[in-house]
């Protein structure tokens, strides 16, 4: 039986029909919740809901389930794998107390690691709703989450990038040119990852072979990924393709993931298949997940929940499979879900905070669609804020413009800006490679060489003269 919640302010009593309703109305304003008709009707109601949410004990989230246990495998995952021992330290707190505890100087990175398994996504989503942007940043900064495959991602004072050499026709020469371009700017230590224009197994294998040839040929300490459907990757592994990472977009409800064509069993099968290849040298984190606020609503699978709470529930799925990378593609779905630069910025900070607090190696695709009320200056702001907050990785795309997916994101130059202004370095193994290859000559200032390194000269000439 769901408990109702109320709060009296002056002469008016505000009523919230259940915990999901209270959480939705406490969420900072965004267009997706208005579209779903779950948002607060006024700023005053939103503040009242936040005040009432602050008084909710954390223990409540273990008994008042937002989606019934028997109806949703992600709810079952959250409850079945909750660690009561890890929860003990904070089990007496309310949501508001939890916020204060997180912000305390006495709550260190080591303490945050100890409680991870005791946190549910709903607890973390709730506390984020009553935090200011600076609160989200300072706590996320304390959360260190390290993952590894051929290099080590997430160390303090490091910022990695996904080199994203997409091409609208999967042209090999175009992909190769973008890859070389990105490497020359120091991008690609998180992953060299391609979104294929043609999503089938044979095409994925061809692209995997191309990336494998580049990585092995130049002994680059990084990993590759073709962002095809998880079932395609499983089939590619069965055909002996050189798969490093398994990719899948994930959501926070079983219905969302079913609409994407997979379930938790599918992900387990994929993880086991990738681990069997034993291709990692620094570690064995083989999964790469992408998320985004609004995906459950767009699939008509949000169960009446607000989009941020659905998003954080997706992190329970990710946490189950020990990923190398998780990133929120924050502004990709469009203004129907995050209307403008302000909403995109807030969502990016929320997602990063929630993912890191739950123990995920969290990155962000700092992006927007061309019909959103946002521009590249908004992305510059979010990039800087996430860099301060200790984001594990961002995207690197030629000129910030993905010519295949048709959206605006961050460029190779943007990554250099963030590294320079915030004194952040690439993954250590990748940094060593950049120096060895002569791509970077002064790591303290991240200055590029004036000349193209000789090692890439032949590759560039091949791309320029390439005839398909």
Buried (B, 14 or more C-beta within 10 A) or exposed (E): EEEEBEBEEEEEEBEBEBBBBBBBBBBBBBBBBBBBEBBBEEEEBBBBBBBBBBEBBBBBBBEBBBBEEEEBBBBBBBBEEBEEEBBEBBBEBBBBBBBEBBBEEEBEEEBBBEBBBBBBBBBBBBBBBBBEBEBBBBBBBBBBBBBBBBBBBBBEEBBBBBBBBBBEEBEBBBBBBBBBBBBBBBBBBBBBBBBBBEEEBEBBBBBBEBBBEBBEEBEBBBBBBBBBBBBBBBBBBEEEBBBBBBBBBBBBBBBBBBBBEBBBEBBEBBBEBBBEBEBBEBBBBBBBBBBBBBBBBBBEBBBBBBBBBBBBBBBBBBBBBBBBBBBBBBBBBBBBBBBBBBBBBBBBBBBBBBBBBBBBBBBBBBBBBEEBBBEBEBBBBBBBBBBBBBBBBBBBBBEBBBEBBEBBBBBBBBBBBBBEEBEBBBBBBBBBBBEEBBBBBEBEEBEBEEEBBEEBEEBBEEBEEEEE
